[in-house]
Amino acid sequence: MRRDCDHLIPYIANELKECERMAFVEHLKNCTECKKEYQELSQAWHALPFDYTEIEVPESLKGEVLGFVFDHKGKSGTETFMAKMSKLAIMLKSQFTPVSISIVAVLLLAIIGLGIANVQEKNHHAENIPIEILTAIPLKAANQSHPGTNGMAYIVQQESEKNLVVQVHELPGVEGSQVYQVWLLKNGTRENGGIFKPDENGSGILTYQLAEGQTFDQIGITVEPDADSIQPRGEKIAGS
Amino acid sequence: MKEKYDTELMRLVNEKHGHALEELYNRYIKLIYSFVMKFCNGNEEKTKEIIQLVFLRLWTTNSHYDPSQGSFVNWLLTITRNICIDYLRKEKRKTQHHQEEHEEIADPANVIEQRVNTNDITKAKNKLPTAQRKLIDLLYWKGYSLSEIAKLEQEPLGTIKSRLHQALKGLRKHLELEDIK
Protein backbone atom coordinates (compact mmCIF):
# COMPACT_ATOMS: atom_id res chain seq x y z
CA MET A 1 0.00 0.00 0.00
CA ARG A 2 1.41 3.36 -1.03
CA ARG A 3 1.62 6.33 1.27
CA ASP A 4 -1.33 8.04 -0.49
CA CYS A 5 -3.48 4.95 0.00
CA ASP A 6 -2.76 5.28 3.70
CA HIS A 7 -5.12 8.26 3.79
CA LEU A 8 -8.16 6.16 2.94
CA ILE A 9 -9.21 5.48 6.53
CA PRO A 10 -8.77 9.06 7.82
CA TYR A 11 -10.59 10.20 4.68
CA ILE A 12 -13.60 8.07 5.48
CA ALA A 13 -13.52 9.19 9.10
CA ASN A 14 -13.41 12.79 7.83
CA GLU A 15 -10.15 13.53 9.62
CA LEU A 16 -7.98 14.84 6.81
CA LYS A 17 -7.00 18.47 6.57
CA GLU A 18 -8.60 20.26 3.64
CA CYS A 19 -5.46 20.13 1.45
CA GLU A 20 -4.91 16.45 2.25
CA ARG A 21 -8.55 15.74 1.53
CA MET A 22 -8.38 17.41 -1.87
CA ALA A 23 -5.21 15.51 -2.69
CA PHE A 24 -6.84 12.25 -1.71
CA VAL A 25 -9.94 12.95 -3.81
CA GLU A 26 -7.57 13.30 -6.76
CA HIS A 27 -5.80 10.12 -5.77
CA LEU A 28 -9.12 8.27 -5.56
CA LYS A 29 -9.81 9.01 -9.21
CA ASN A 30 -6.64 7.23 -10.31
CA CYS A 31 -6.13 4.44 -7.80
CA THR A 32 -8.46 1.56 -8.64
CA GLU A 33 -7.60 -0.28 -5.45
CA CYS A 34 -8.55 2.67 -3.23
CA LYS A 35 -11.65 3.31 -5.27
CA LYS A 36 -12.90 -0.21 -4.71
CA GLU A 37 -12.01 -0.16 -1.03
CA TYR A 38 -13.64 3.23 -0.59
CA GLN A 39 -16.91 2.10 -2.10
CA GLU A 40 -17.10 -0.85 0.25
CA LEU A 41 -15.92 0.85 3.41
CA SER A 42 -17.92 4.04 3.00
CA GLN A 43 -21.03 1.96 2.58
CA ALA A 44 -20.42 0.48 6.00
CA TRP A 45 -19.51 3.90 7.41
CA HIS A 46 -22.77 5.42 6.18
CA ALA A 47 -24.70 2.54 7.67
CA LEU A 48 -23.33 3.40 11.12
CA PRO A 49 -25.80 6.22 11.97
CA PHE A 50 -28.71 3.81 11.60
CA ASP A 51 -27.48 1.96 14.63
CA TYR A 52 -30.00 3.64 16.91
CA THR A 53 -33.35 2.96 18.43
CA GLU A 54 -36.17 5.10 17.18
CA ILE A 55 -37.33 7.43 19.90
CA GLU A 56 -40.56 9.38 20.06
CA VAL A 57 -39.88 13.07 19.37
CA PRO A 58 -41.37 15.44 21.95
CA GLU A 59 -44.20 17.57 20.50
CA SER A 60 -42.70 20.80 21.84
CA LEU A 61 -39.41 20.31 19.99
CA LYS A 62 -40.65 21.60 16.65
CA GLY A 63 -41.55 25.01 18.03
CA GLU A 64 -38.30 25.22 19.96
CA VAL A 65 -36.14 24.34 16.97
CA LEU A 66 -37.90 26.33 14.24
CA GLY A 67 -38.50 29.25 16.60
CA PHE A 68 -34.80 29.32 17.42
CA VAL A 69 -33.84 29.23 13.74
CA PHE A 70 -36.27 31.89 12.53
CA ASP A 71 -35.50 34.20 15.47
CA HIS A 72 -31.92 34.00 14.36
CA LYS A 73 -32.99 35.16 10.93
CA GLY A 74 -32.94 38.91 11.52
CA LYS A 75 -29.67 38.74 13.38
CA SER A 76 -27.89 36.84 10.69
CA GLY A 77 -29.47 39.15 8.13
CA THR A 78 -27.85 42.20 9.67
CA GLU A 79 -24.63 40.30 10.10
CA THR A 80 -24.48 39.51 6.43
CA PHE A 81 -25.42 43.11 5.70
CA MET A 82 -22.51 44.27 7.85
CA ALA A 83 -20.27 41.72 6.18
CA LYS A 84 -21.32 43.04 2.78
CA MET A 85 -20.63 46.60 3.85
CA SER A 86 -17.17 45.76 5.12
CA LYS A 87 -16.47 43.85 1.93
CA LEU A 88 -17.54 46.91 -0.03
CA ALA A 89 -15.28 49.11 2.10
CA ILE A 90 -12.33 46.83 1.46
CA MET A 91 -13.09 46.79 -2.24
CA LEU A 92 -13.30 50.59 -2.36
CA LYS A 93 -10.07 50.92 -0.42
CA SER A 94 -8.27 48.85 -2.99
CA GLN A 95 -9.65 51.07 -5.77
CA PHE A 96 -8.47 54.43 -4.43
CA THR A 97 -5.12 56.01 -3.66
CA PRO A 98 -4.83 58.35 -0.65
CA VAL A 99 -4.79 61.36 -3.03
CA SER A 100 -7.96 60.34 -4.81
CA ILE A 101 -9.61 59.56 -1.46
CA SER A 102 -8.89 63.10 -0.24
CA ILE A 103 -10.13 64.62 -3.51
CA VAL A 104 -13.33 62.60 -3.33
CA ALA A 105 -13.71 63.54 0.33
CA VAL A 106 -13.34 67.27 -0.41
CA LEU A 107 -15.83 67.06 -3.27
CA LEU A 108 -18.27 65.14 -1.13
CA LEU A 109 -17.99 67.73 1.66
CA ALA A 110 -18.55 70.53 -0.85
CA ILE A 111 -21.63 68.82 -2.26
CA ILE A 112 -23.02 68.19 1.20
CA GLY A 113 -22.30 71.81 2.23
CA LEU A 114 -24.04 73.22 -0.85
CA GLY A 115 -26.92 70.88 -0.34
CA ILE A 116 -27.40 72.02 3.23
CA ALA A 117 -27.11 75.70 2.26
CA ASN A 118 -29.70 75.19 -0.47
CA VAL A 119 -32.12 73.48 1.86
CA GLN A 120 -31.65 76.16 4.51
CA GLU A 121 -32.33 78.91 2.00
CA LYS A 122 -35.51 77.17 0.95
CA ASN A 123 -36.54 76.85 4.57
CA HIS A 124 -35.77 80.50 5.11
CA HIS A 125 -38.15 81.41 2.31
CA ALA A 126 -40.71 79.10 3.69
CA GLU A 127 -40.45 80.78 7.09
CA ASN A 128 -41.25 84.22 5.62
CA ILE A 129 -44.43 85.44 7.15
CA PRO A 130 -46.97 86.61 4.62
CA ILE A 131 -47.94 90.24 4.64
CA GLU A 132 -51.63 90.98 4.51
CA ILE A 133 -53.06 94.24 3.22
CA LEU A 134 -55.87 95.19 5.57
CA THR A 135 -57.01 98.43 3.99
CA ALA A 136 -56.19 100.39 0.86
CA ILE A 137 -56.99 104.11 1.01
CA PRO A 138 -56.81 106.21 -2.17
CA LEU A 139 -55.19 109.62 -1.71
CA LYS A 140 -56.07 112.61 -3.81
CA ALA A 141 -54.83 116.12 -4.22
CA ALA A 142 -55.96 118.65 -1.60
CA ASN A 143 -54.33 121.69 -3.18
CA GLN A 144 -55.67 123.29 -6.35
CA SER A 145 -52.20 124.33 -7.51
CA HIS A 146 -51.19 120.65 -7.76
CA PRO A 147 -54.29 118.81 -8.84
CA GLY A 148 -52.34 115.88 -10.29
CA THR A 149 -51.08 114.71 -6.93
CA ASN A 150 -52.35 111.23 -6.15
CA GLY A 151 -51.41 108.20 -4.19
CA MET A 152 -52.43 105.22 -2.09
CA ALA A 153 -52.13 104.42 1.56
CA TYR A 154 -52.16 100.85 2.77
CA ILE A 155 -52.44 99.37 6.19
CA VAL A 156 -50.53 96.12 6.09
CA GLN A 157 -50.27 93.50 8.76
CA GLN A 158 -47.38 91.11 9.33
CA GLU A 159 -48.07 88.88 12.31
CA SER A 160 -49.29 91.26 15.01
CA GLU A 161 -47.39 94.24 13.59
CA LYS A 162 -49.36 96.83 11.60
CA ASN A 163 -47.67 99.25 9.22
CA LEU A 164 -48.93 102.20 7.31
CA VAL A 165 -47.52 102.42 3.80
CA VAL A 166 -48.06 105.68 1.97
CA GLN A 167 -47.15 106.12 -1.65
CA VAL A 168 -47.68 109.48 -3.33
CA HIS A 169 -46.93 110.65 -6.89
CA GLU A 170 -46.61 114.00 -8.61
CA LEU A 171 -45.85 115.88 -5.46
CA PRO A 172 -44.57 119.45 -5.75
CA GLY A 173 -40.85 119.61 -5.01
CA VAL A 174 -39.60 120.59 -1.58
CA GLU A 175 -36.84 123.00 -0.78
CA GLY A 176 -34.21 123.12 1.91
CA SER A 177 -35.36 121.54 5.14
CA GLN A 178 -38.92 121.13 3.90
CA VAL A 179 -40.44 117.66 4.27
CA TYR A 180 -43.77 116.02 3.68
CA GLN A 181 -45.48 114.82 6.80
CA VAL A 182 -48.30 112.33 7.17
CA TRP A 183 -51.03 113.03 9.74
CA LEU A 184 -53.48 110.53 11.08
CA LEU A 185 -56.84 112.06 12.02
CA LYS A 186 -58.79 110.52 14.80
CA ASN A 187 -61.77 112.28 16.40
CA GLY A 188 -60.50 115.66 15.19
CA THR A 189 -56.96 115.25 16.59
CA ARG A 190 -53.97 114.76 14.37
CA GLU A 191 -51.16 112.47 15.14
CA ASN A 192 -47.81 112.25 13.44
CA GLY A 193 -47.69 109.49 10.84
CA GLY A 194 -44.10 109.91 9.71
CA ILE A 195 -42.16 112.16 7.35
CA PHE A 196 -40.65 111.65 3.95
CA LYS A 197 -39.00 113.51 1.09
CA PRO A 198 -40.09 112.89 -2.50
CA ASP A 199 -37.61 111.98 -5.18
CA GLU A 200 -36.86 114.20 -8.19
CA ASN A 201 -39.92 112.88 -10.06
CA GLY A 202 -42.19 113.94 -7.23
CA SER A 203 -42.83 110.43 -5.92
CA GLY A 204 -42.45 109.58 -2.30
CA ILE A 205 -42.99 106.49 -0.19
CA LEU A 206 -43.20 106.08 3.54
CA THR A 207 -43.72 103.25 5.90
CA TYR A 208 -44.77 103.94 9.43
CA GLN A 209 -45.26 101.42 12.18
CA LEU A 210 -48.61 101.86 13.90
CA ALA A 211 -48.84 101.49 17.63
CA GLU A 212 -50.82 98.57 18.89
CA GLY A 213 -54.52 99.30 18.64
CA GLN A 214 -53.88 102.61 16.85
CA THR A 215 -56.67 103.54 14.46
CA PHE A 216 -57.52 106.64 12.45
CA ASP A 217 -60.33 108.05 10.36
CA GLN A 218 -58.43 110.03 7.78
CA ILE A 219 -54.99 110.66 6.38
CA GLY A 220 -53.60 114.07 5.56
CA ILE A 221 -50.27 114.95 4.01
CA THR A 222 -48.80 118.41 4.52
CA VAL A 223 -45.63 120.07 3.47
CA GLU A 224 -43.75 121.15 6.60
CA PRO A 225 -40.88 123.62 6.94
CA ASP A 226 -38.82 121.04 8.85
CA ALA A 227 -38.99 117.60 10.40
CA ASP A 228 -39.92 118.85 13.86
CA SER A 229 -43.64 119.59 13.50
CA ILE A 230 -45.89 118.33 16.27
CA GLN A 231 -48.95 119.82 14.65
CA PRO A 232 -49.34 120.71 10.98
CA ARG A 233 -47.82 124.09 10.18
CA GLY A 234 -47.77 123.96 6.40
CA GLU A 235 -50.18 123.45 3.55
CA LYS A 236 -52.15 120.28 3.02
CA ILE A 237 -51.11 118.74 -0.25
CA ALA A 238 -53.05 115.46 -0.29
CA GLY A 239 -55.47 113.48 1.79
CA SER A 240 -57.94 110.68 1.89
CA MET B 1 -38.14 10.33 -6.69
CA LYS B 2 -37.74 10.90 -2.96
CA GLU B 3 -34.15 12.08 -3.50
CA LYS B 4 -35.35 14.48 -6.13
CA TYR B 5 -37.86 15.89 -3.71
CA ASP B 6 -35.19 16.30 -1.01
CA THR B 7 -32.92 18.13 -3.44
CA GLU B 8 -35.76 20.45 -4.35
CA LEU B 9 -36.59 21.04 -0.68
CA MET B 10 -32.99 21.92 0.08
CA ARG B 11 -32.96 24.33 -2.86
CA LEU B 12 -36.02 26.06 -1.42
CA VAL B 13 -34.35 26.20 1.99
CA ASN B 14 -31.35 27.91 0.38
CA GLU B 15 -33.79 30.42 -1.05
CA LYS B 16 -35.09 31.01 2.48
CA HIS B 17 -38.50 29.39 2.21
CA GLY B 18 -39.48 28.73 5.79
CA HIS B 19 -42.06 26.11 4.91
CA ALA B 20 -39.40 24.04 3.13
CA LEU B 21 -37.32 23.95 6.31
CA GLU B 22 -40.41 22.90 8.21
CA GLU B 23 -41.00 20.13 5.69
CA LEU B 24 -37.42 18.93 6.14
CA TYR B 25 -38.03 18.94 9.88
CA ASN B 26 -41.19 16.87 9.51
CA ARG B 27 -39.44 14.37 7.28
CA TYR B 28 -36.24 13.84 9.20
CA ILE B 29 -36.75 14.87 12.80
CA LYS B 30 -37.36 11.31 13.95
CA LEU B 31 -34.08 10.17 12.43
CA ILE B 32 -32.11 13.18 13.60
CA TYR B 33 -33.63 13.11 17.06
CA SER B 34 -32.86 9.44 17.60
CA PHE B 35 -29.36 9.89 16.20
CA VAL B 36 -28.53 12.88 18.38
CA MET B 37 -30.08 11.27 21.46
CA LYS B 38 -27.73 8.36 21.02
CA PHE B 39 -24.82 10.73 20.53
CA CYS B 40 -25.73 12.61 23.71
CA ASN B 41 -26.29 9.48 25.71
CA GLY B 42 -29.98 10.27 26.10
CA ASN B 43 -29.52 13.83 27.38
CA GLU B 44 -32.63 15.64 26.14
CA GLU B 45 -31.38 19.17 26.83
CA LYS B 46 -28.17 18.69 24.84
CA THR B 47 -30.11 16.93 22.10
CA LYS B 48 -32.42 19.91 21.75
CA GLU B 49 -29.53 22.37 21.56
CA ILE B 50 -27.73 20.31 18.94
CA ILE B 51 -30.84 19.92 16.80
CA GLN B 52 -31.37 23.67 16.94
CA LEU B 53 -27.84 24.13 15.67
CA VAL B 54 -28.37 21.57 12.89
CA PHE B 55 -31.42 23.36 11.54
CA LEU B 56 -29.75 26.72 11.99
CA ARG B 57 -26.85 25.44 9.87
CA LEU B 58 -29.26 24.27 7.18
CA TRP B 59 -30.98 27.64 7.24
CA THR B 60 -28.23 30.22 7.57
CA THR B 61 -25.15 28.89 5.90
CA ASN B 62 -25.42 28.13 2.27
CA SER B 63 -24.89 24.43 2.71
CA HIS B 64 -25.64 23.02 -0.70
CA TYR B 65 -26.55 19.42 -1.11
CA ASP B 66 -24.94 17.87 -4.15
CA PRO B 67 -26.82 14.73 -5.22
CA SER B 68 -23.75 13.40 -7.04
CA GLN B 69 -21.91 13.14 -3.71
CA GLY B 70 -24.29 10.61 -2.17
CA SER B 71 -27.75 10.39 -0.71
CA PHE B 72 -29.46 13.26 1.04
CA VAL B 73 -29.81 11.34 4.28
CA ASN B 74 -26.08 10.63 4.39
CA TRP B 75 -25.39 14.30 3.79
CA LEU B 76 -27.81 15.38 6.49
CA LEU B 77 -26.42 12.89 8.98
CA THR B 78 -22.85 13.94 8.21
CA ILE B 79 -23.76 17.54 9.02
CA THR B 80 -25.58 16.41 12.15
CA ARG B 81 -22.67 14.30 13.30
CA ASN B 82 -20.17 17.12 12.70
CA ILE B 83 -22.26 19.43 14.84
CA CYS B 84 -22.54 16.76 17.55
CA ILE B 85 -18.76 16.33 17.56
CA ASP B 86 -18.11 20.08 17.70
CA TYR B 87 -20.62 20.40 20.51
CA LEU B 88 -19.18 17.54 22.55
CA ARG B 89 -15.59 18.71 22.00
CA LYS B 90 -16.44 22.18 23.24
CA GLU B 91 -18.13 20.67 26.23
CA LYS B 92 -15.19 18.36 26.88
CA ARG B 93 -12.84 21.34 26.84
CA LYS B 94 -15.03 23.04 29.42
CA THR B 95 -15.19 20.06 31.77
CA GLN B 96 -11.56 19.07 31.30
CA HIS B 97 -10.53 21.58 33.93
CA HIS B 98 -12.67 19.82 36.48
CA GLN B 99 -11.99 16.18 35.84
CA GLU B 100 -9.53 13.84 34.27
CA GLU B 101 -9.82 12.91 30.62
CA HIS B 102 -10.37 9.21 31.26
CA GLU B 103 -14.06 8.95 31.94
CA GLU B 104 -16.10 5.84 31.31
CA ILE B 105 -13.91 4.86 28.39
CA ALA B 106 -13.84 1.24 29.42
CA ASP B 107 -17.49 0.72 28.58
CA PRO B 108 -18.85 2.89 25.84
CA ALA B 109 -22.20 1.10 25.84
CA ASN B 110 -24.87 3.65 26.51
CA VAL B 111 -28.41 3.94 27.76
CA ILE B 112 -30.05 4.20 24.38
CA GLU B 113 -28.26 1.17 23.06
CA GLN B 114 -29.47 -0.99 25.90
CA ARG B 115 -33.01 -0.73 24.62
CA VAL B 116 -34.14 -3.47 22.32
CA ASN B 117 -32.68 -2.80 18.92
CA THR B 118 -33.20 -5.18 16.11
CA ASN B 119 -32.09 -3.34 13.02
CA ASP B 120 -29.49 -4.74 10.66
CA ILE B 121 -26.60 -2.48 11.44
CA THR B 122 -26.95 -3.14 15.15
CA LYS B 123 -26.94 -6.88 14.56
CA ALA B 124 -23.93 -6.54 12.26
CA LYS B 125 -22.08 -4.42 14.76
CA ASN B 126 -22.73 -6.87 17.55
CA LYS B 127 -20.97 -9.56 15.55
CA LEU B 128 -17.72 -7.57 15.51
CA PRO B 129 -14.89 -8.34 17.94
CA THR B 130 -15.10 -6.22 21.10
CA ALA B 131 -12.06 -4.08 20.23
CA GLN B 132 -13.53 -3.14 16.84
CA ARG B 133 -16.95 -2.41 18.30
CA LYS B 134 -15.40 -0.22 20.96
CA LEU B 135 -13.38 1.59 18.34
CA ILE B 136 -16.50 2.40 16.33
CA ASP B 137 -18.31 3.61 19.40
CA LEU B 138 -15.47 5.88 20.45
CA LEU B 139 -14.86 7.18 16.94
CA TYR B 140 -18.35 7.42 15.53
CA TRP B 141 -20.53 7.99 18.55
CA LYS B 142 -18.21 9.64 21.03
CA GLY B 143 -16.46 11.89 18.55
CA TYR B 144 -12.91 10.90 19.44
CA SER B 145 -10.38 11.26 16.65
CA LEU B 146 -8.25 8.33 15.50
CA SER B 147 -5.14 9.77 17.16
CA GLU B 148 -7.03 10.46 20.40
CA ILE B 149 -8.14 6.85 20.46
CA ALA B 150 -4.57 5.69 19.80
CA LYS B 151 -3.47 7.70 22.81
CA LEU B 152 -6.29 6.39 24.99
CA GLU B 153 -5.71 2.79 24.01
CA GLN B 154 -1.93 3.26 24.14
CA GLU B 155 -1.55 1.71 20.73
CA PRO B 156 0.13 2.99 17.55
CA LEU B 157 -2.05 5.08 15.26
CA GLY B 158 -1.44 2.61 12.43
CA THR B 159 -2.97 -0.18 14.52
CA ILE B 160 -6.08 1.87 15.18
CA LYS B 161 -6.43 2.73 11.48
CA SER B 162 -6.17 -0.86 10.38
CA ARG B 163 -8.59 -1.88 13.12
CA LEU B 164 -11.13 0.56 11.73
CA HIS B 165 -10.45 -0.83 8.27
CA GLN B 166 -11.16 -4.32 9.55
CA ALA B 167 -14.24 -3.17 11.45
CA LEU B 168 -15.79 -1.52 8.40
CA LYS B 169 -14.98 -4.55 6.25
CA GLY B 170 -16.55 -6.82 8.84
CA LEU B 171 -19.66 -4.65 9.09
CA ARG B 172 -20.12 -4.69 5.36
CA LYS B 173 -19.77 -8.44 5.24
CA HIS B 174 -22.33 -8.92 8.02
CA LEU B 175 -24.70 -6.39 6.42
CA GLU B 176 -24.56 -8.27 3.16
CA LEU B 177 -25.34 -11.49 4.97
CA GLU B 178 -28.31 -9.79 6.64
CA ASP B 179 -29.51 -8.72 3.21
CA ILE B 180 -29.37 -12.25 1.92
CA LYS B 181 -31.35 -13.66 4.82
Interface residues (C-beta under 8 A of the other chain):
Chain A: D6 L8 I9 P10 I12 A13 N14 E15 E40 L41 Q43 A44 W45 H46 A47 L48 P49 F50 D51 Y52 T53 E54 I55 V57 P58 L61 K62 E64 V65 L66 F68 V69 F70 H72 K73 S76
Chain B: G18 L21 E22 Y25 I29 K30 Y33 S34 F35 M37 K38 E44 K48 I51 Q52 F55 L56 W59 T60 G70 S71 N74 L77 T78 R81 N82 I112 E113 R115 V116 N117 N119 D120 I121 T122 A124 K125 I136 L139 Y140 S145 L146 K161 S162 L164 H165 L168 K169 L171 R172 L175
